[in-house]
Every structure is written in structure tokens, then in C-alpha cells.
Amino acid sequence: MRRPARSLYALAPLIGAAGLVGPVVPAAVAAPAAAAAPAVSTGSELFVSQTGCIAGGDGSPEAPFCTISAAAAAVQPGQTVLVQPGIYLENVTFTRSGTEAAPITFRAVNTTSAMVRVGRYNTTTVTGTILTLRQAHDVVVDGFTVYGDREGAAVVVDASSRVTVNNLSVQQGLSPAGVRVTGGSQDVTVSRNWLNSPGTPGLVVESGVTGTTVVANQLPAGTMLLTGAPGSTVTNNTVRALCGPGIEVTGSSPDAVIANNIVQPLADQSGCAQPVVETAVVVSAESASQAAAHHNLVDPTPGWAPYAWAGTTYPTLDDFQAATGQGASDISADPLLGIVTGADRAYLPLKQSSPAVDSADATARGVPATDMLGNPHADDPTWNNTGTGNGYHDRGAVERIQGFLTKVEPIHRTIGAGPFDTKLRGSTSYQWTTDGPGGSFVYQYDDSPVWRLSGPTLDVDHRFRRAGRACGLVYGSLSGFRPGANASFPSCVTLGAHYTAVAPTRLLDTRSAIGVGTTTPVAANSEVVLPIDSIGGVPAADISAVVLNVTVTQPTAAGFLTVYPDGTSLPNASNVNFVAKETVPNLVTVPMTNGKIRIRNSGSGTVHVVADLQGWYGATGQGFAAQTPTRVLDTRTGGGALAPNSTRTLDLDLKVSPGATAVVLNVTVTAPQANGVLKVFPYGTPVPTASNLNFVTGQTIPNLVIVPVTDLKLSIHNQSSGSTHVVADLAGYFGPDGQLSYVPNGPLRIADTRNGTGLPDRGISPLQPRETVNVSPNTCCSLEAAAIVANLTVTGPTASGFLIAHPGIEVTPSVSNVNFVAGETASNLAIVGTQAGLDLYNSSSGTTHAIVDQAGIFITPQY
């Protein structure tokens, strides 16, 4: 914005070395540091992602590994590797080990629309075994969809112990096995997997392996083969047998338990090598004497025997039970399996009338707490409970369950925590009686590139990095993120920041090459970029906005500055208006986006620019309390003018809360007897180098000040050879009891009488003498603004006066915000309550145009 040159003011000189000269190196702001080689993240979670990963990443959310193998080479005991959805064309070997108390976990994050695929997916470049756990212990591998080939088992557990292979979907055709456990491994758990290896064993447990637990797996067309594997537990699996027995225990495998399984031979065995051993369950003579089989459901397909036990094949279940005493509570019937649901990550459900429903042994060895899909055991009210234990466990890998509800609360601020701390809660309930919780959740916050996982209960905390609209997306599933029984829950909350004041620190001075590389003034219609990497150790990414005192000096022509965040378009807004040879300061609150601030000179001449950091908004600091604008100092009516080079104390006791740490004042210099600067600073501290107001003889000029207080006191120093009057109007304070938080949502022009912006019912005309107009803040996200931070500008006034901004609900107070003379363009930042909107009152006897450029709003936190 331009304003006419005037002869009222002479050049405002820079007073000695104290007016605008500060420390050469900012004490509170870190300079850019040289990049260092990242170390592996020491957090509890490491991340693998094909989106945003970088070579040499440390596994953090911001720098994830690009491959699962990279994570496998770096993970430490107790850490969980979360692999993001994507296609990983690699062979992965897991050799690192955890401990019993701190296992290593590799978990695929599958969502309703994407999954983690590993191996030979749509490629021929990956061959052989895809996932290998070799000489490892205390490791969990969970949730991957694995694509193998003919060259080897898709998943191999070799010479390892206390390893769990869970919730995999193994797609393996014409190979030795889907999952192979070998090398004398001990205490391996193979659970909740979809092992799709048509015509070949979905699972092979080889000789010398001990203590294997095989539970809640489904084999849609294959077999299980356990050879010489003592202590094996085969419970609650569903096997559709193809090319051999559904479950076969051979060699010397004592202490084997086979319980609660469903075995259904497939009708068509024509593609198999002939002859096919047409027996559902086989247990060798070396194993049978110490084995137990019970509560299994075997389909009596014509020509298939239910059991071959200790070398004898029994054509009927009755024959088997009578001869061996085994098969207690077994059922010979069609299990009534539903059709395969899903493709790569699939499952076989039970039909409503399946004899598997509510008929299993809840006390059988190895019974899992949840089924293959992560659901608890449920009591079907339409079916008689005939099972052992609680009576309503189902046989097979998938529990029949209906009538469920997944509920996720909207994301909200955490009560009693910081301004950016949020809570996400979710749960699953069932219409039927169950024996525990179930379901699972994945969730992602919009300030994080990664998805995370939760079990049946979602109760997670997250600290967002910035103020503004903060969103989370949650997917809930009762199918382990297979098709069906999934729901999405997007929700958002608006978060406001708290304020931290700092000792005034010079960040930019184009006269002295502070913050820039030269002493060249800013050219007409050009910009200077001010980097702010951190403040007091807080990185730029965690800073929502900064408060700067920006001063123009030595302008060669009239113009204005616009201060705005880097990476955004130039807004239609102004911050500092000036004429040739004038020195003018103004407080500016500007959002931070990528650690850089842009300052544009929109004048037709050159200008030097100085910027002093006053404070910043973020996750720490204090909230704001807005007050009715109140005059707390006027030396014209009490105390007399400030003497030359003198300091006066302003005591705000009984004016603000006893806990106030900083106050917001509109400070005005009037009738100065000489050129000078005014400094407002904490009581009891030395007079600072930086200034708040530059003035010339006879001038009336305001500037907003946010200043820390000590014992509710502050100091005002007149650095001038002449006396001056000072007026201070209190707008509010920051402190522990400040309930309002700041949302930067500008710069944005919300009112302009020159073109009617923001005043739709008024028409286009300047403010008339003594006229009040009401302006509505841009409230961002349908929130009500409790206060506004805005730059107020008057232009084209026909008489001297001042502009008053106040809450629309209140009568016009005896304060001022912008002082002006006829023909002047003047601006000043204001922080004002906005109950019933923002009222602007023209106190002058003439007309003037008024402009409001919003920087942000204060809101009442959403809990």
C-alpha cells in the first residue's frame, strides 16, 4: 500500500548504536547446521516406507528405511518395525534377535485400501525364499502378504527359537511349502495365516523341531506336514485338503495335540500326483501313543477316511473312536464353509448352520485368544452351546460373529496437557456375548507421513507440531483388514498455540548484513528471505508463528512491506507503511511454514529492513487472556512526561492476573521534544539494545508491544535528548490461566472500505466521522474467534484522529490503536477480543478509509 509523502516528519535518525543495532549473531535463533549422517532411530518404532524414504534414512517417520532388509539390519531388541503399505520386491533375512522381555517385531501396516506385498509380486526378479528367519530368537513377523515361487518355501524359520509368524497371507504355487520350520527350531508359533499353496504343503515342520504351535491358520487348498516334531500343537486350523492328508504328523512326534480343527478334503484331486493318500488326518505309529486328537470336525467326503492312526486307516469316525479312544467330541459332517472372501488376503467364513459353531474345546492346548481375523470367541444366540469350557468357541480358524460396532471418538485436545496434545480413542463392541475384545485399528495423523497400528482398543496420544487444523484418519476392522467389516473414521480438531516471549533478538538488519549476505538495501518490488531454523533449540517445524518487530529505515520512496511465510503466494496485505526518508516500526505476527519468512518491499524505491524477534507461538508457553481495552498509563494526566534518557516503571498489579507472564500493550508516543526511540522491557533487567518505537519531534506514533513482566511490572525507557509523553493501553496478558490459544490463518485481508471487502451491507465509502463498522474475523474451520490479531491501516484520512478497535459487544473504550494525521497512511498491529465481531471506530472529524489484515485468531480450546 502506498501513502503520500509528507513534510510533517523529518528523517528519523537511528539513535546512536542503541536504536536499531543489536547483536551480530542472534542468541536465540540457531544458524543452519551442516547435515550429519543420520544414526538409526532409538525410538520404540522404526518405519519402512516407499513414500518419502531416503538413502541412509534412520528409520524415523521423517526418514524411513526404503526396504525391509535395511530395517532388519538395524533393528534393536524392543523395537517394532512398521512397514507401510507398498510393494517390496526383495528377499528379507531376519538375523537380529530380541529378548523374551523385549522382542523384535516386524509388522505390516495394512489398510482397507492397501497392503504390504513382499517378494515375487508381478515380477520374475525375486526368486527363492522371500522371508527367512535364521538363527534368531524372540522375533515376531506379522501381517505381510508374501509371494513366493517354485524355488523354495516362501517363509523359512531356520535354527530359531521363540519366533512367531503371524497373520501372513502366503501366495505360493507348486513350491516345497508356504511356511517351512527347520534346523532344530524351538517354540515357534505359526498363527492366523492364510497359507495358499495349492497342491503342496502350506506348512512343513521338519525333523528336530520342537514345541511348534500351529493355531488359527487356514489352508484353502493344501496340507500340513509335521515330521519328527515333538510337542507340536495343531489347534483351531481350517484345512481344505488337496493332494494329501489335511494334517499329517509323521516320524517320531510325541506329545502332539490335534484339536478344534476343520478338515475338509476337496472333491477334485485330479490335478494331484496319483495315488493321493485320501485320509483327512494322519498320525504315525511313533507319535500316536503320546498324541491326542479331539474336537475336530472332519468332512466325511466319500472315499476319504477321517483318520489314519498308528498305521491303521479308519473308514469312519465311529470306527476310529471305538478302536483308539481318540477323537472325543469329534464331528463327522460337512463344515459348511462359506466361499472364499477376498483375494490376496482372504479367508473362509463359516455359514450360519455350520456344526463348527459353539462346539469347540475352549480349554484345548494352544487355543488362541482371538481367531484368524482378530475377533474374540462369540456366543451365537441361535445355536446350542455344545463345546467344552465356556461352551461357545467355534472349531476352525475363523469364529462366526455378527452384530458388531466399531466406534471412534473424534480427535480432541487432551485435558490438562499441552495445546497440541491430542487423544484418539476407539473400541469395538459386539451384540453377541464374547470372551474378550477384538478388532484392530490403523491410524494416521496429517502431520505424519506414516500409519500406525493399534489392537482392539485405540487409546493413543499425539502431539501435533503446529497450530491450525489437525486431522487424523482411523480405519477400524473386524477382518484383519481383509475385505468386509471395515470402516473409516476421519476427524479433525483446530489447535491453537501458546506464546513464548524471548529477549529481543536481532534476526535481520540489511544495513549490517545480519540475516543476509550483503549490506545492499531491499530493491523496489523485491524480497528478502529470512531463515529461522530454530528458536531456543525448538526446530522451525515446531514453530507455528513468530512475532517480529519490523522496522523500515532509509526508504527512498513511499511504499509498504508485506511479511508472509515462505512457500505461500504473496498475500493482499500489508504490515508496515512508510514514506521516503521515514523510519517506521510495526509489530508483526507471521506464520511459519518451512523455516523461512519473506519480507517484500512493495515500494518504488529501496529500503533497509530490520527485524527483531520478540517471541513465538508453539506447543509450549502460555495461553492468552483477552481483556476489555483499558488505558493503564497516560503521562499527560499523571506522572508527567518521561524525561530524556529516563526509565519509568509501570505496575500492572490489579490490572492483570497475578500469574501473568507477559502483557499486550498498545504503546503510543506523543508530543516528543526530540527524535528518539522508546523501549519497553521486563522490570529489573538492563535496558535492551532493541527498540519498540522510533519517533521524531512532535510525532504521535503507536506500536503494539508484547513484553514479559516481573512481579507484574515492566519498564519504559525514553532514549532521547528530549522528554516525551507515553500512553499505554492494555489489551490482555499471557499466563498459566490464559485460556485462549493462537491459530495463525493469515495474512488475509478481511475488510477494506475502499472496495467493500468484509462489509457487504455497507457499500463502498470511507468511514464517516465518528462512524463505527463491524468486521467479522475469518474464523477458520467454523470456530468462533475469541480474539483477533490484525494489522489495522488507515489511508486517505481528511483530518487527524485515531482508530479504536474493540469487541463489538462492548461500548467504545477510551483507548487508541492507530493514530493518524490528514493525508497519512498509518498502520498498527492490534490484538482485540471479538465477541460480537470486531468494531472499528473513527474518532476523527473527517473521513478515512480503513483496512484490516488478519494475521490469526485466538480460540477457546476444543476438548
Secondary structure, 3 states (H helix, E strand, C coil): CCCCCCCCCCCCCCCCCCCCCCCCCCCCEECCCCCCCCCCCCCCEEEECCCCCCCCCCCECCECECCHHHHHCCCCCCCEEEECCEEECCCEEECCCCCCCCCEEEEECCCCCCCEEEECCCCCCCCCCCEEEECCEEEEEECCEEECCCCCCCEEEECCEEEEEECCEEECCCCCCCEEEECCCECCEEECCEEECCCCEEEEECCCCECCEEECCEEEEEEEEEECCCCCEEECCEEEECCCCCEEEECCCCCCEEECCEEEECCCCCCCCCCCCCEEEEECHHHHCCCEEECCEECCCCCCEEEEECCEEECCHHHHHHHHCCCECCEECCCCECCCECCCCCECCECCCCCCCCCCECCCCCCCCCCCCCCCCEECCCCCCCCECCCCCCCCCCCCCCCEEEEECCCEECCCCCCCEEEEEEEEEECCEECCCCCEEEEEECCCCCCEEECCCEEEEEECCCCEEEEEEEEEECCCCCCCCEEEEEEEEEECEEEEEEEEEEEEECCCCECCCCCCCECCCEEEEEECCEECCEEHHHEEEEEEEEEEECCCCCEEEEEEECCCCCCCCCCEEECCCCCEEEEEEEECCCCEEEEEECCCCCEEEEEEEEEEEECCCEEEEEEEEEEEEECCCCCCCECCCEEEEEECCCCCCCCCCEEEEEEEEECCCCCEEEEEEECCCCCCCCCCEEECCCCCEEEEEEEECECCEEEEEEEECCCEEEEEEEEEEEECCCCEEEEEEEEEEEEECCCCECCCCCCCCCECCCCEEEECCCCCCCCCCCEEEEEEEEECCCCCEEEEEEECCCCCCCCCCEEECCCCCEEEEEEEECCCCEEEEECCCCCEEEEEEEEEEEECCCC
